[in-house]
């Protein structure tokens, strides 16, 4: 399974929220949607953490290069 990007995750999460807010959804489907939403949130968190770490790495490299010059 290919990794989705964060925009796709946010769109899917928005769709789940809309279903839960605007439709009469049974208990079983509500639980499934909640579980799916939880997985998407974990995926988003992981992607954001990776992006933050990459940003910090680039920032440190830039700061080191500036100090050397």
PAZAPA-4460 file (N, C-alpha, C; in steps of 0.05 Angstrom, whole numbers, plus 32768, in hexadecimal, padded with zeros to 4 digits):
% residues 69
    n_x    n_y    n_z   ca_x   ca_y   ca_z    c_x    c_y    c_z   seq   type   mol
   8011   7FE8   8000   8000   8000   8000   8012   8019   8000     1      X     A
   800D   802B   7FED   801D   8043   7FEB   8015   8057   8001     2      X     A
   8029   8065   800B   8024   8079   8020   8016   8091   8014     3      X     A
   8000   8099   8020   7FF1   80B0   8017   7FFF   80C9   8022     4      X     A
   7FFB   80DF   8014   8006   80F8   801E   7FF3   8104   8033     5      X     A
   7FFC   8117   8041   7FED   8122   8057   7FD4   8130   804D     6      X     A
   7FD4   813C   8035   7FBC   8149   802B   7FA6   8134   8026     7      X     A
   7FAD   811D   801C   7F9A   8108   8018   7F8F   80FE   8033     8      X     A
   7FA0   80FC   8047   7F98   80F4   8061   7F84   8108   806D     9      X     A
   7F8A   8122   806A   7F78   8137   8074   7F5D   8136   8066    10      X     A
   7F5D   8131   804C   7F44   8130   803D   7F33   8118   8046    11      X     A
   7F41   8101   804A   7F32   80EA   8054   7F27   80EE   8070    12      X     A
   7F37   80FB   8081   7F2E   8100   809C   7F16   8113   809C    13      X     A
   7F17   8128   808B   7F01   813A   8088   7EE8   812C   807F    14      X     A
   7EEB   8119   806D   7ED4   8109   8064   7EC8   80F9   807A    15      X     A
   7ED9   80ED   808B   7ECF   80DD   80A2   7EC0   80EF   80B5    16      X     A
   7ECB   8107   80BB   7EBE   8119   80CD   7EA3   8122   80C3    17      X     A
   7EA2   8128   80A9   7E88   8130   809D   7E74   811A   809F    18      X     A
   7E7C   8101   809A   7E69   80EB   809C   7E5F   80E9   80B9    19      X     A
   7E70   80EB   80CC   7E68   80E9   80E8   7E56   8100   80F1    20      X     A
   7E5B   8118   80E6   7E4B   812F   80EE   7E31   8132   80DF    21      X     A
   7E31   812B   80C5   7E1A   8132   80B5   7E08   811A   80AD    22      X     A
   7E0F   8102   80B4   7DFF   80EB   80AC   7DF8   80DB   80C5    23      X     A
   7DE2   80CE   80C2   7DDA   80BB   80D7   7DE9   80A2   80D3    24      X     A
   7DFD   809E   80E4   7E0F   8087   80E1   7E0A   8075   80F9    25      X     A
   7E08   805B   80F4   7E04   8048   8109   7E1D   8045   811A    26      X     A
   7E1A   8037   8131   7E2F   8034   8144   7E47   8025   8137    27      X     A
   7E42   800F   8129   7E58   8000   811D   7E68   8011   8109    28      X     A
   7E59   801F   80F8   7E67   8030   80E4   7E75   8047   80F2    29      X     A
   7E69   8053   8107   7E76   8068   8116   7E91   805E   8121    30      X     A
   7E91   8047   812D   7EA9   803C   8138   7EBE   8037   8123    31      X     A
   7EB6   802D   810C   7EC8   8028   80F6   7ED4   8043   80EC    32      X     A
   7EC3   8057   80E9   7ECD   8071   80E0   7EE0   807D   80F4    33      X     A
   7ED9   807A   810E   7EEB   8084   8123   7F06   8076   8122    34      X     A
   7F06   805C   811E   7F1F   804D   811C   7F2F   8056   8104    35      X     A
   7F22   8059   80ED   7F2F   8062   80D5   7F3B   807E   80D9    36      X     A
   7F2C   8090   80E6   7F35   80AB   80EC   7F4E   80AA   80FE    37      X     A
   7F4D   8099   8112   7F64   8096   8124   7F7D   808E   8115    38      X     A
   7F7B   807B   8103   7F92   8072   80F3   7F9C   8089   80E1    39      X     A
   7F8A   8099   80D6   7F92   80AF   80C5   7FA1   80C4   80D6    40      X     A
   7F97   80CA   80EE   7FA4   80DD   80FF   7FC0   80D4   8107    41      X     A
   7FC3   80BA   810C   7FDE   80AF   8112   7FF0   80B3   80FA    42      X     A
   7FE6   80AE   80E2   7FF6   80B1   80CA   7FFE   80CE   80C7    43      X     A
   7FEB   80E1   80CB   7FF2   80FE   80C9   8007   8106   80DD    44      X     A
   8004   80FC   80F5   8017   8102   810A   8033   80F9   8103    45      X     A
   8034   80E1   80F8   804E   80D5   80F0   805A   80E6   80D9    46      X     A
   804A   80ED   80C6   8054   80FD   80AF   805E   8119   80B8    47      X     A
   804E   8125   80CB   8056   813F   80D5   8070   813E   80E5    48      X     A
   8073   8128   80F5   808B   8124   8105   80A4   8121   80F2    49      X     A
   80A0   8111   80DD   80B6   810E   80C9   80BD   8129   80BC    50      X     A
   80A9   8138   80B5   80AE   8152   80A9   80BC   8165   80BC    51      X     A
   80B4   8165   80D5   80C1   8176   80EA   80DE   816E   80ED    52      X     A
   80E4   8154   80EE   80FF   814A   80F1   8110   8152   80D9    53      X     A
   8105   8150   80C1   8113   8158   80A9   8119   8176   80A9    54      X     A
   8105   8186   80B2   8109   81A3   80B4   811F   81A9   80C7    55      X     A
   811F   819C   80DE   8134   81A1   80F2   8150   819A   80E8    56      X     A
   8151   8184   80D9   816A   817B   80CD   8174   8190   80B9    57      X     A
   8163   819A   80A8   816B   81AE   8094   8173   81C7   80A2    58      X     A
   8164   81CF   80B6   816A   81E8   80C5   8186   81E6   80D2    59      X     A
   818C   81CF   80DF   81A6   81CB   80EC   81BC   81CC   80D8    60      X     A
   81B8   81BF   80C1   81CD   81BF   80AC   81D2   81DC   80A2    61      X     A
   81BD   81EB   809F   81BF   8207   8096   81CE   8218   80AB    62      X     A
   81C6   8214   80C4   81D3   8224   80D9   81F1   821D   80DB    63      X     A
   81F7   8203   80D8   8213   81FB   80D9   8223   8207   80C2    64      X     A
   8217   8208   80AA   8225   8213   8093   8228   8231   8096    65      X     A
   8215   823F   80A1   8217   825C   80A6   822D   8262   80BA    66      X     A
   822F   8252   80CF   8243   8257   80E4   825F   8253   80D8    67      X     A
   8262   8240   80C5   827C   823B   80B9   8286   8251   80A7    68      X     A
   8273   8260   809C   827B   8276   8089   827E   8290   8097    69      X     A
***
